Amino acid sequence: MKTRRLTMAQALLEFLAVQWVRRDGREMPFFAGLWGIFGHGNVAGIGQAVQQMKGRLPYYLSRNEQAQVHAAVAYTKHKNRLQTWACTSSIGPGATNMVTGAALATINRLPVLLLPGDIFAHRYPAPVLQQLECPQSLDVSVNDCFRPVSRFWDRINRPDQLAASLMEAMRVLTSPAETGAVTLCLPQDVQTEAFDYPDYLFEKRSWTIPRQRADASQLQEAARWIRASKKPLIVAGGGVHYSEAHQVLQALVEQTGIPVAETQAGKGSLLYDHPLNLGALGATGTHGANRVAREADLVLGVGTRYSDFTTASNTAFQNPEVRFINLNVAEVDAYKLRGLPLQGDARATLEELAQHLLDFQVSAHHRDQAQNYNLEWDAEVARIYQSGGQGEVIGVLNEFIRPQDVVICAAGSLPGDLHKLWRTRDHRAYHLEYGYSCMGYEVAAGMGVKQADPEREVYVMVGDGSFLMMHTEIVTMVAEGIKVNILVLDNQGYASIGGLSKGLGSDGFGTKYRKRTSDGLTGEPVEIDFAANCASLGAEVFSPKDSEELKAALQSARDVQDKPVCICLKVDRRHRVGGYESWWDVPVAEVSEDPEVRAARQRYEEAREARRP
C-alpha cells in the first residue's frame, strides 16, 4: 500500500480538499475553504499546513472565532447544505468562542466542521497557557464544552487516529438527518507529528446526498388521512428549501387546493403572492394562517421542527380532531405531536404523495377562504409599510430591492416583523436564523451569503443591540472586497425584550441604553454614533433621517462595489407591529408586589389554558 508521510495537520487539510458531494447528478466540492484565526494551539500545525496548501483550500482570516462559524453556517444554509467551511482556532478562548456558533449550527441542522486547537497530548508542559486544569481527569480541556452542541465530537490524540475520525465526520456532515456541527479537537503537539498515511485517503471522494423515500404503507395511510380531511393545512419548514422542493410543493398545492403556512425557516417555500400562501404561522404569524391553523383537522408538516414559535407554544391547532402527518428526514421530527411519520426527503416524498392524491381536492369554501386571507394580508402589509417605525423601514427596503436579493436577520423584534411583512419574490431571498435566534449572527452571516452567491445583493437588517455584540467582520469584508449592505436600526437598546418585558408587567426594565442612577439604569440615554463606528472600520456609510432619505441611501449604496455599506438610522422603539391571534409562552412571576405583574400573571394563566396536552 502506497503511503504519504505528512503531519496530522497536513493530512487533515489534504483530505478536506478532495471531499465532494453529489445530488441529482450535480457534483461540487464540499468545503469552500477554511476560516481561521491563528494562535498558540494551531499556528504551528494547521497554520503551517495551510501555507503549504498554496491556496488549494482557500484560507480566510476572520476577526472573531464565533463570527467565522456564523459566516460558514450562513454559507451552507444558502447552499442548501451542499457545501460548507471548516473553521480553526487556537486553544482556550479562541476555541470556546466557537461554542455558540456550534450550538447555532446543530440546532438549525446545518453542517460545519470545527477544528479547535487543544492541549498537549503528551502532557509534558501541562498546565500549558489557557489550559483548564480539571481535578477529575487529565483528559479534559475547554474543548469538552463542544460535546453537547456537536453532532460528532472527537479528540485526535495520535496522528494515526485521524483517518477513522475523518470518515465519521464526513458521514455526519453529509447526512440530511444527522448533520450539524462536527468538532475535531486537535492537540497542538499532535498537529505537528508525522505519520505514513495511505494514499487512498487523499483520493477524490464524492459523498452522495440521498433522497430517502418514506415507507410505502405509511405514505398510503397519509393519503387516506388527507382525503378524509375537510380543512387541511400544509406547514412548510426549512426542509422544503434544503430538498429544493419548491416546485413540487407548489404543484401539490395547486392540484389539491390545500393552503400553506410558513415557518421562519420555510418562508419563501411559496412566493408571497401565490393565492394559497397564508404567510407566516404561529407567534409571529398572520391572521389568516393562525385562523386556518386553529380550525385545521389535518396538518401536513413538511420539513419543520414544530418549534414553539411555529405552534404558538402548542396553542395554534385547536381543532380537537386535528391529526398530524410529519414529512421529515429526521426521525425525531417525524414523530412529533403524535403524528403519522413520513421519514424521507421532502421533494421525493411529496412527488409520491401527489400521485396518491390525484382524486382529491379541498372544498371550494376552504380554497376561497385561503385566497381571501392572502389578499387581506397583502392589504394589511401595504398599510403597515406606510405607517412609520420599523414596519415602514422594512417596506422601503422590500419595495426597493430586486426579487433575487437576500434579506438577513436573526434576533430582536425584526425577525417577527420580517416573518409577517416581508414579501418573498424568490425562494432563496429570505434568510432568517431563528432556531437559535443568535444576536451577533447577522453581519457575519451577510458575508457568508455573499460568498455563497456573489450575484445577489445582500441586505442585513440588524438592531443596535445585536450589532454591538458582533460587527467586526466589517473589517474582514473590507479586506476581502466583499460587498454587503448593512442596515443598522438604532432603537436605543433591546427593543424586542423591552416590549416583552412591558407585556409581562415589568415596564422594559434593564433594556434601554441608559446611564446608571441610584435607582438603576434610568438616567440619560447613552448615545452611540453608529455611523462613525462603521466608518472607522472602513465601510461606506449613510445616515438617512426619514424614508425618502433611506430610499436615496439605498440607491447610492447600489453603486458601491467591493466594500461593505452601512446605513444607520434611528427608529422609534414604541412604534411596534402587533401580533395576530397568537401567543408565546413566557412565564410571568406568580407572586409580585407590582399590580401590573399580577395582572400579567392572570392573563398568562388564562392564555395557557389553550395549550394542547
C-alpha positions in Angstrom: 0.0 0.0 0.0 1.4 3.4 -1.0 1.7 6.0 1.7 2.5 9.7 2.1 4.4 10.9 5.2 2.6 14.0 6.4 1.9 15.8 9.7 -1.5 15.2 11.1 -2.5 18.8 10.2 -1.2 18.4 6.6 -3.1 15.2 6.1 -6.3 16.7 7.5 -6.3 19.6 5.0 -5.2 17.4 2.1 -8.3 15.2 2.9 -10.7 18.1 3.1 -9.6 19.4 -0.2 -10.7 16.3 -2.1 -14.1 15.8 -0.5 -17.0 16.3 -2.9 -20.8 15.8 -2.7 -23.3 14.9 -5.4 -27.1 15.1 -5.6 -29.4 14.8 -8.6 -26.5 14.5 -11.0 -24.7 17.6 -9.7 -21.3 17.4 -8.1 -19.4 20.0 -6.2 -16.5 20.4 -3.7 -17.9 20.1 -0.2 -15.5 22.5 1.5 -15.4 26.0 0.1 -12.3 26.7 2.3 -11.1 27.3 5.8 -11.9 30.2 8.2 -9.5 30.8 11.0 -7.5 32.9 13.5 -4.1 31.6 14.3 -2.8 31.5 17.8 -0.8 29.1 20.0 -2.5 25.8 19.6 -2.9 25.9 15.8 -0.3 28.2 14.2 2.5 25.6 14.1 0.2 22.7 12.9 -2.8 23.9 10.9 -1.1 27.2 10.1 1.9 25.6 8.5 -0.3 23.1 6.7 -2.5 25.9 5.2 0.6 27.7 4.0 1.8 24.5 2.4 -1.5 24.0 0.6 -0.8 27.1 -1.5 -4.4 28.1 -2.0 -5.8 24.6 -2.8 -8.0 25.0 0.3 -8.6 28.8 0.4 -7.9 30.4 3.9 -9.8 33.4 5.1 -8.8 35.4 8.3 -11.8 36.3 10.4 -11.9 38.9 13.3 -13.8 36.7 15.7 -14.0 33.0 16.0 -17.7 32.9 16.7 -18.3 35.1 13.7 -16.4 32.8 11.4 -18.7 30.0 12.3 -21.7 32.2 11.7 -20.3 33.1 8.2 -19.8 29.4 7.5 -23.3 28.4 8.7 -24.9 31.2 6.6 -23.0 30.0 3.6 -24.1 26.4 3.9 -27.7 27.4 4.7 -27.8 29.4 1.4 -26.2 26.5 -0.4 -28.9 24.1 0.9 -26.3 22.2 3.0 -24.4 21.0 -0.1 -21.3 23.0 0.7 -19.7 24.3 3.9 -16.5 25.5 5.5 -14.0 24.4 8.1 -13.2 26.7 11.0 -10.0 26.6 13.0 -9.0 28.4 16.3 -6.3 28.4 18.9 -6.8 26.7 22.2 -8.6 28.4 25.2 -10.8 31.4 24.4 -10.3 31.1 20.7 -11.9 27.7 20.9 -14.7 28.5 23.3 -15.6 31.5 21.2 -16.8 28.9 18.6 -19.1 27.1 21.1 -22.0 29.5 20.4 -21.6 29.0 16.6 -21.6 25.2 17.1 -24.9 25.4 19.0 -26.4 27.5 16.3 -25.3 25.1 13.6 -26.5 22.0 15.4 -29.9 23.5 16.4 -30.5 24.6 12.8 -29.3 21.2 11.4 -26.5 22.9 9.3 -23.1 21.3 8.7 -19.9 23.0 9.7 -16.5 21.5 10.7 -14.8 23.0 13.7 -11.1 22.4 14.3 -10.1 23.9 17.7 -6.6 23.6 18.9 -6.2 21.7 22.1 -3.8 21.0 25.0 -0.7 18.8 24.6 -1.5 15.1 24.2 1.9 14.1 25.8 1.2 16.5 28.7 4.8 17.4 29.5 4.3 21.2 29.7 1.0 20.9 31.5 -0.7 23.2 32.5 0.0 24.9 29.2 -1.2 28.5 28.7 -5.0 28.7 28.7 -5.3 25.1 29.9 -8.3 24.2 32.1 -7.0 22.0 35.0 -9.7 19.5 35.8 -9.1 17.6 39.1 -11.3 14.7 37.9 -9.3 13.9 34.7 -6.2 14.9 32.8 -8.0 14.3 29.6 -10.4 17.3 29.9 -10.0 20.6 28.2 -12.3 23.5 27.4 -13.0 21.8 24.1 -15.2 19.3 26.0 -17.7 22.2 26.0 -18.3 21.3 22.4 -19.6 17.8 23.2 -23.3 18.7 23.8 -23.5 21.1 20.9 -21.9 18.9 18.3 -23.4 16.1 16.3 -20.0 14.4 16.3 -17.1 15.1 18.6 -13.6 13.6 18.8 -10.1 14.4 20.0 -7.2 13.2 17.9 -4.6 12.1 20.4 -2.4 10.3 17.9 -1.8 11.1 14.2 -2.9 7.6 13.2 -6.4 8.2 14.7 -7.1 10.9 12.1 -8.4 8.7 9.2 -11.1 6.9 11.1 -12.3 10.2 12.7 -12.4 12.0 9.3 -14.7 9.3 7.8 -17.1 9.6 10.7 -17.0 13.4 10.5 -17.9 13.3 6.8 -20.7 10.8 7.4 -22.4 13.2 9.8 -21.7 16.4 7.8 -23.3 14.9 4.7 -26.3 13.3 6.4 -29.5 15.2 5.8 -31.0 13.8 9.1 -28.0 14.0 11.4 -26.0 17.0 10.2 -24.9 19.9 12.4 -21.6 21.0 14.0 -18.7 18.4 13.8 -15.8 19.1 16.2 -12.4 17.6 15.9 -10.2 18.7 18.8 -6.6 18.9 17.7 -3.8 18.7 20.4 -1.2 21.2 19.4 1.7 18.7 19.5 -0.2 16.0 17.6 -0.9 18.5 14.8 2.8 18.7 14.0 3.6 14.9 14.3 4.1 12.9 11.2 2.6 9.6 10.1 2.6 7.4 6.9 -0.9 7.9 5.7 -2.4 5.7 3.0 -2.6 7.3 -0.4 -6.3 6.4 -0.8 -7.1 8.9 2.0 -6.2 11.7 -0.4 -8.1 10.4 -3.5 -11.2 12.4 -4.5 -14.3 11.0 -2.8 -17.8 12.1 -3.7 -20.5 11.6 -1.0 -24.0 11.1 -2.2 -26.7 13.2 -0.5 -29.6 10.7 -0.6 -33.2 11.4 -1.3 -34.7 9.0 1.1 -38.2 7.7 0.4 -40.9 7.3 3.0 -42.4 3.9 3.8 -44.9 2.9 1.2 -47.6 1.8 3.6 -47.3 5.0 5.7 -47.5 7.1 2.5 -50.7 5.4 1.6 -52.1 5.9 5.1 -51.2 9.6 4.8 -53.1 9.9 1.6 -56.1 8.3 3.2 -55.9 10.8 6.1 -55.7 13.7 3.7 -58.6 12.5 1.5 -60.7 12.2 4.7 -59.9 15.8 5.8 -62.2 18.8 5.4 -59.8 21.6 6.4 -56.2 20.5 5.8 -53.2 22.8 6.1 -49.6 22.4 5.0 -46.9 23.8 7.3 -43.8 24.4 5.2 -40.5 24.4 7.0 -36.8 24.6 6.1 -36.8 21.1 4.7 -38.6 22.5 1.6 -35.6 24.7 0.9 -32.9 22.1 1.7 -34.6 19.4 -0.5 -35.3 22.0 -3.3 -39.0 21.0 -3.2 -40.5 24.4 -4.1 -41.9 23.4 -7.5 -43.2 20.1 -6.2 -44.9 21.7 -3.3 -46.5 24.3 -5.5 -47.8 21.6 -7.9 -49.3 19.7 -5.0 -50.9 22.8 -3.6 -52.4 23.7 -6.9 -53.5 20.1 -7.5 -55.3 19.8 -4.2 -56.1 23.3 -3.1 -54.5 22.8 0.3 -53.3 26.1 1.7 -49.8 26.7 3.0 -48.5 28.4 6.1 -44.7 29.0 6.5 -42.3 28.8 9.4 -39.3 31.2 9.7 -37.0 28.6 8.1 -39.7 27.8 5.5 -40.6 31.3 4.4 -40.3 31.5 0.6 -41.5 27.9 0.1 -44.2 29.6 -1.9 -43.8 33.1 -3.2 -45.8 35.7 -1.2 -48.4 36.3 -3.9 -49.4 32.7 -4.5 -53.1 32.8 -3.7 -52.9 29.8 -1.4 -50.0 31.2 0.6 -51.3 32.2 4.0 -47.9 33.5 5.1 -46.3 33.3 8.5 -47.6 30.9 11.1 -47.6 30.9 14.9 -46.5 33.5 17.4 -45.2 35.7 14.6 -47.9 34.7 12.2 -50.6 36.4 10.1 -54.3 36.4 11.0 -55.2 34.1 8.1 -52.5 31.4 8.8 -53.4 31.4 12.5 -57.2 31.2 11.9 -56.8 28.3 9.4 -54.4 26.5 11.8 -56.9 26.9 14.6 -59.6 25.1 12.6 -57.5 22.6 10.7 -58.5 19.0 11.0 -55.3 17.8 9.4 -51.8 19.3 9.3 -49.1 18.1 6.9 -45.8 19.4 8.2 -43.1 19.4 5.6 -39.5 19.7 6.9 -40.5 21.5 10.2 -39.3 21.0 13.7 -42.5 22.4 15.1 -40.7 25.0 17.3 -42.7 26.9 20.0 -43.0 29.9 17.7 -44.4 27.8 14.9 -47.0 26.1 17.2 -47.6 29.3 19.2 -46.4 27.4 22.2 -48.7 24.5 21.4 -51.8 26.6 21.1 -52.1 27.1 17.3 -54.0 24.0 16.5 -57.3 24.0 18.4 -59.5 21.5 16.5 -60.0 18.6 18.9 -60.0 16.2 15.9 -56.8 17.5 14.3 -54.3 14.9 13.1 -50.6 15.5 12.0 -48.7 14.0 9.2 -45.0 14.8 9.6 -42.7 14.6 6.5 -39.1 14.9 7.6 -35.7 13.3 7.1 -35.2 13.3 10.8 -37.0 10.6 12.8 -37.2 12.8 15.9 -39.2 15.4 13.9 -41.3 12.9 12.0 -42.8 11.6 15.3 -43.6 14.9 16.9 -47.2 15.8 18.0 -48.1 12.1 17.9 -48.1 12.4 14.1 -48.0 9.9 11.3 -44.3 9.8 10.4 -43.2 10.1 6.8 -39.5 9.8 7.2 -38.0 10.9 3.9 -36.8 13.6 1.6 -39.4 16.4 1.2 -39.2 16.6 -2.6 -39.1 12.9 -3.3 -41.9 12.1 -0.8 -44.2 15.0 -2.0 -43.8 13.7 -5.6 -45.0 10.3 -4.5 -47.7 11.7 -2.2 -49.2 13.7 -5.1 -49.7 10.5 -7.1 -51.9 9.2 -4.3 -54.0 12.4 -4.2 -54.9 12.7 -7.9 -58.6 12.3 -7.0 -58.6 14.8 -4.1 -59.4 18.5 -3.8 -60.4 20.6 -0.9 -63.8 22.2 -0.9 -64.3 25.4 -2.8 -65.1 27.2 0.5 -61.7 26.1 2.0 -59.8 27.2 -1.1 -61.7 30.5 -1.4 -61.2 31.3 2.3 -57.4 30.9 1.9 -57.3 33.1 -1.1 -59.3 35.8 0.6 -56.9 35.7 3.6 -54.0 36.0 1.2 -55.5 39.2 -0.3 -56.5 40.6 3.1 -53.0 40.1 4.4 -51.4 41.8 1.4 -53.6 44.8 2.1 -52.5 44.8 5.8 -48.9 44.7 4.8 -49.4 47.6 2.5 -50.9 49.6 5.4 -48.0 48.8 7.7 -45.5 49.8 5.1 -46.9 53.3 5.2 -47.4 53.5 9.0 -44.0 54.6 10.2 -41.5 52.9 12.5 -39.7 49.6 11.8 -42.5 48.3 9.6 -42.1 51.3 7.3 -38.3 50.7 7.1 -39.0 47.0 6.1 -41.4 48.3 3.4 -39.0 50.7 1.9 -36.3 48.1 1.6 -38.7 45.4 0.4 -40.0 47.6 -2.4 -36.6 48.8 -3.4 -34.6 45.6 -3.8 -34.7 43.2 -6.7 -36.6 39.9 -6.2 -33.4 37.8 -6.0 -31.7 40.0 -3.4 -31.4 38.5 0.0 -32.5 39.9 3.4 -30.8 38.5 6.5 -31.7 38.8 10.2 -31.6 36.7 13.4 -32.7 38.3 16.6 -34.7 41.1 18.2 -38.0 42.4 17.1 -37.0 42.4 13.4 -37.5 38.6 12.8 -41.1 38.7 13.9 -41.8 41.7 11.8 -40.0 40.3 8.8 -41.8 36.9 9.1 -45.1 38.7 8.9 -44.3 41.5 6.5 -41.6 40.5 4.0 -42.9 39.8 0.6 -40.8 36.9 -0.7 -40.4 37.0 -4.5 -37.6 34.5 -4.8 -37.3 31.2 -2.9 -33.8 31.9 -1.7 -34.2 35.6 -0.8 -35.2 35.3 2.8 -32.5 34.2 5.3 -33.5 34.1 9.0 -31.6 32.2 11.6 -34.3 31.6 14.2 -33.5 28.1 15.6 -31.1 29.8 18.0 -32.1 33.4 17.3 -28.5 34.4 18.0 -27.6 38.0 18.5 -24.4 38.8 16.6 -25.2 36.4 13.7 -26.3 39.0 11.2 -23.2 40.8 9.9 -21.1 37.7 9.6 -24.0 35.9 8.0 -24.3 38.6 5.4 -20.6 37.9 4.5 -21.2 34.2 4.3 -24.3 34.5 2.0 -22.5 36.9 -0.3 -19.6 34.4 -0.6 -22.1 31.7 -1.4 -24.0 33.8 -4.1 -22.0 36.8 -5.3 -24.5 37.7 -8.0 -27.2 38.6 -5.4 -27.2 41.8 -3.4 -27.3 41.0 0.3 -29.1 43.2 2.8 -28.5 42.7 6.6 -31.1 44.1 8.9 -29.8 44.3 12.4 -30.8 46.1 15.6 -28.3 48.2 17.6 -28.1 45.6 20.4 -27.2 42.7 18.1 -24.9 45.0 16.1 -22.9 46.0 19.1 -22.4 42.3 20.1 -20.5 41.4 16.9 -19.8 43.6 13.9 -16.1 43.4 13.4 -16.4 41.2 10.3 -17.0 44.5 8.5 -13.2 44.7 8.7 -13.0 41.3 7.1 -15.3 42.4 4.3 -13.1 45.4 3.7 -10.0 43.3 3.5 -11.6 40.7 1.2 -13.5 43.2 -1.0 -16.9 41.8 -0.1 -20.0 44.0 -0.7 -22.8 43.6 1.9 -25.4 46.2 2.7 -26.0 46.5 6.5 -29.0 48.4 7.8 -28.3 49.3 11.5 -31.6 50.2 13.2 -30.9 52.3 16.3 -33.7 52.0 18.8 -31.7 52.7 22.0 -31.4 49.2 23.4 -33.1 45.9 23.4 -36.4 46.8 22.0 -37.8 43.3 21.5 -37.1 42.2 25.1 -38.2 45.7 26.2 -41.6 45.1 24.6 -41.8 41.6 26.0 -40.9 43.0 29.5 -43.8 45.5 29.2 -46.2 42.7 28.3 -45.1 40.9 31.5 -45.7 43.9 33.7 -42.1 44.9 34.2 -42.1 48.0 32.1 -39.0 47.2 30.0 -36.6 47.4 33.0 -32.9 47.0 32.0 -33.5 47.0 28.3 -32.6 50.6 27.4 -29.1 52.1 27.0 -29.1 54.5 30.0 -26.6 55.9 32.4 -26.7 54.4 35.9 -28.6 56.3 38.6 -29.2 55.5 42.3 -32.4 53.6 41.4 -30.9 51.6 38.5 -30.4 52.2 34.7 -32.8 55.1 34.4 -30.6 58.0 33.7 -29.8 59.9 30.5 -29.6 57.9 27.2 -26.2 56.6 26.2 -25.8 58.0 22.7 -23.8 55.9 20.2 -22.6 57.2 16.9 -23.0 54.1 14.8 -22.2 55.9 11.6 -18.8 56.9 12.9 -18.2 53.4 14.2 -18.9 51.8 10.9 -16.8 54.4 9.0 -13.8 53.7 11.3 -13.9 50.1 10.3 -13.7 51.0 6.6 -17.4 50.8 5.5 -19.2 53.2 3.2 -21.7 54.9 5.5 -25.1 56.7 5.0 -27.3 58.2 7.8 -30.8 58.8 6.4 -33.2 60.7 8.6 -36.5 59.6 7.0 -38.0 57.3 4.4 -37.1 59.5 1.4 -33.5 59.7 2.5 -33.5 56.0 3.1 -34.6 55.4 -0.5 -31.8 57.7 -1.7 -29.2 55.9 0.5 -30.3 52.5 -0.9 -29.9 53.9 -4.4 -26.4 55.2 -3.7 -25.4 52.0 -1.9 -26.3 50.0 -5.0 -23.4 51.7 -6.9 -20.8 50.9 -4.2 -18.6 48.0 -5.2 -16.1 45.7 -3.3 -16.7 47.0 0.2 -19.5 46.9 2.8 -22.1 49.6 3.1 -23.7 50.6 6.4 -26.9 52.5 6.5 -27.5 53.8 10.1 -30.9 55.1 11.0 -32.9 55.7 14.2 -36.3 54.1 14.7 -38.9 54.6 17.4 -39.0 51.6 19.7 -42.5 52.5 20.8 -43.9 52.0 17.2 -44.4 48.3 17.0 -46.1 45.8 14.7 -48.6 43.8 16.8 -49.4 40.1 17.0 -52.2 38.5 15.1 -54.3 36.0 17.1 -51.3 34.1 18.5 -49.5 33.5 21.8 -46.0 32.7 23.0 -45.4 31.1 26.4 -43.2 33.3 28.5 -43.9 32.7 32.2 -44.8 35.6 34.5 -43.8 35.8 38.2 -46.5 34.0 40.2 -46.0 36.4 43.2 -45.2 40.1 42.9 -45.6 43.4 44.8 -46.4 45.1 41.4 -50.0 45.1 40.4 -49.1 45.2 36.7 -47.1 42.0 37.1 -50.1 40.4 39.0 -52.4 41.4 36.1 -49.9 40.0 33.6 -49.9 36.7 35.5 -53.6 36.5 35.3 -53.5 37.0 31.6 -50.8 34.3 31.3 -52.8 31.7 33.3 -55.9 32.3 31.1 -53.8 32.0 27.8 -52.0 28.8 28.8 -55.4 27.0 29.2 -55.4 26.8 25.4 -52.3 24.6 25.2 -52.6 21.2 23.7 -51.9 18.3 26.2 
